């Protein structure tokens, strides 16, 4: 079935104008690609993956299409409370989980520089105590990720003991520049989470993590590296929906991404630095 979708996709790439064919072909050639959205659809339409049967529905409003984007020449504009969603029972191969299981989430974004923004993944912080699995964020300041690319992974679906929130995420050393197209990505290989900006990985030294002092076992706070972030627990099969542009928090939907998303790709494998660097240069 996947071979059939690949065939149709390559044919489409050869016949549609306005697309970045080199980048699209590079993406679809990767055998680990599960889904790829280029956000060419107009507001009110479902956003269809170019690979696989994954159609994202608009929730809580419509999402405007902007005539600008790195994949299709278009992008989706977020920031007014609307987001995209795929119910858990339709996630199929996007429901990536297991010990030692890898994942990569990569996106082309133009972030406004405002607040925490969820880009995409299976991440739910509230229902049944939390259904977190994997998710790509821009700017998670609570645990040393302000203005940086953050890759979240969870096995239990719940907060990281003894803290009130999940601290299990990588955070890039580089910051994401506001109002510029940026290729953001994280990988997880079953042991380490790594964050990338424009295809580049930069390691971070061990540091004191904000908001961790005074908790059981951490009277002086937690000291660790945020990139790469060591997390050998694996990814849980926790029942989350796949969403783009927002996640469910205790107070309702939140962490709304503000800006444009021009492409989103999910792989069931940790892409190599070389692979991500090539995608950033296309």
N, C-alpha and C positions, 0 to 999 in steps of 0.2 A: 504493500500500500504506500509506504513512504517513497519508494522508487517512482511510483506513478505521480505522486505530488511533485517530486523533484523534476520530472519530465515536463509537467505542465508549467511549472514555475520558470524553467529555463526558456521555454517557448515564449512565455509572456515577457520575459526580460528582453528578448530579441525584438519584440514588436512594439513595445510601449516607449513613447518619447518622454523626455524629462526625467528619466531615472538615471541614477548613478549605476550604470550597468557593471562596471568593474567591481564596485563594492558589493553589489547584490550577488554577483556571481561568486565572489570570494566567500561570502557568507554561506550561500547555498551549497557550495562544494564541501563544506565541513560536515562530515558524517554524524557529528554529535548535535547538530542543530535540531531543535525541537519545534520552535515557533519563531516567526519573524513578522513584525508589523511595520509597515512604512507610512501609515497614517495618511493615505491619500484620499480617504473617504470624506464626504461632506458631513456637516453636522446633521444629526438625526439618523445617520446610518450606522450600522454595526461596523466595527473595525475588524477586518478579516486578516488573519495570518496568511502570509504567502506560502506557508508550509503547514500542513495539518489542518484539522477542522475546528480551529479556535477563533470564535467570533466574540469580540468584546462588546458588551452592551453599555450604552450611556445610562448613568444613574444620577438622580437628583439634578437633572438639567441636561442641556445640550452642550456639546464641546465644539467650538469653532474650528474650522480649518483655515490655516494660514498658507498663502502661496509662497512658501519658503521651506526648504527641508533638505537634508543631506542624502536621503535615499530616493524618495519619489518626487522631490521638488515641492512637497507639501509637509505640513506638520500639524499636530493637534495642540491647541492653546488651552492650557489649564490655569486655574486660579480663581474660579468663581463658585467653587463648591461642588461642581460636577466631577465625576470620575468614571472610569471604565471597569467593568467587572465580568468575570466568567465564573459561574457557580462551581463549587467543588466537584459535583458529580459530572461535570463536563470538562474537567481539567486534563483527563487522560494522561499522556506522557509528561505533561507539565507538573504533575504530582511527583516531584523528584524527592526521594527519601532513601534512608538506609545508612548503615555504618560503612564508611569508606566510599560513599557515593559522592561524586563530584558534581559541581554545577557552576555555570557562568551566566551572569546576567549582564548584558551590555546595552547601552543606550546612547543616542545622540540627542543632547538636550541644550536648550538655551534657557538657563535658570535666571530668574530676576534677582537673585541674591537675598530674597526674603524668606525667612523662617525655614524650618525643617520641611523637606519635600520628599515624599515617597514616589519613586519612579515606577517600580513594578516588581511583582513577585507574589508569593503566597505567605502573607503576613497578616495576622489577626491578633490583636493584643487583648481582646476582652472576652469574647464568647467562650463559655465553659472554662474560664480562667486563663484563656490564651490558646490560640491555635497557630502560633508562629512556626514557620518552616524556613523560608529563605526570602530575602528581600533586598533590593537596591535602593538606597537613600542618598540624598544630598543634604548634608549638614545635620548631624546629630550631636549637638554641643554638650549634652548632659555628661557623657563619658568620653570627652576629648575628641570630638569629631566635628567641631564647628567649621562650616563652609567647606567641608571635605567630602570626598566620595566614601560612603560607608556601605559595607556588605554585611548583612545580618544573617546569622544561622542559628537555628534552635533545634534541639532534640526533644525537649519536654513540651515545648509550646508555651512555657510559662516564664516569668521573670527569672533572672540569675540570682540564686541564693548567695548572700542574705539581702540582696539589694531589692528595691521596689520595682525596678524595671530590668529589662534584658540589657546586659552590658556586653554581650557576646557579638561584637562586630569589629571589623577592621575599619580603619580610617586612614585615608591617604595622607601622605606628608604634604603634598601640594594642595592648594586651595582651588576651588572651582571659581573661575572668574564670572562675574555677573554679566548677563546680556551678551555672552559670546557662545557660539556653538562649541560644545565640548563633548568629547567621546568619554563617557564614564562607564566603568565596569568593575565588577568584583568576581573573583574566582574562589572556589572552595574545592580542595582536593581530598577531603576526608580528615585532614589534620590541620591545615592552615587556611585562613581566609586572607585574601590579598586584595587591596584596592588599587585601581589604576586610574590615571588621568591622562587622556590623549595617548593611550597605549603605553604609558610609562609607569613602572613600579618604582617607588622609592621607599626604602625601609625607614622605620622610626626606632630610635633608641627606647629603652625602657623608661617609663615616666610615671609619675604619680597621677592616678586617674581621679578626675574631679568627682566630687559627691560620693566618695567611698569611705571617708574617715568616720570612725565611731561605730561601725557595724561589727557584728560578732566576727571575731577572727581578724579584723582589720582596724585596730584602734588608731593606727597611723595612716590608714588608707591602703589601697591596692596599687602595687607597682607592676607594670607589665608593658609590653610593646603592643601598639595598636596596628602595626603593619610590618610584617605579617602578624596576624592574631592567631594564637594557638587555640584550637578547638577540636579535640579528637573525638568528641561525642557522636558525631554524625548528624543527619537531618531526620527529624521525626515525621511520621505520617499522621499529621495532626488535624486534618480536615478543613484547612483554610480554603477560601475562595482565592482565585487569582485576580488581583486588582492592579490598576494602573492609575496613578495620580492621587491616591489616598488609601488609608488603612482604617480599620475599625478600632477605635479607642473606647475607653470606659464611658466617655461623654458622648460617644457617637463617632461618626466619620471625622477623621482629622489627619494631620500631617499632609495637608493638601500641597501638592506640587504647584508652584507658581512659575509659569513660563511655557515654553514650547517643547514638545517631545516629537522628534522627527524620525525616530526609529527605535525599535526595541527587539532584542534577540535573546533567546534563552537556549542554553546548551546543557546537555546532561553529562558534562565533563568539564574539568578545569582547563581552560585554554592556556596555552603556554605564553610567556612574555613575547616571544617572537610572533605568535599568531595575533595577539592583541595589537602589537605594534604595527603589523601589516594592515589591520583593519582601520587603525587610526590614520594611516597615510593614504588610504584610498580616496 
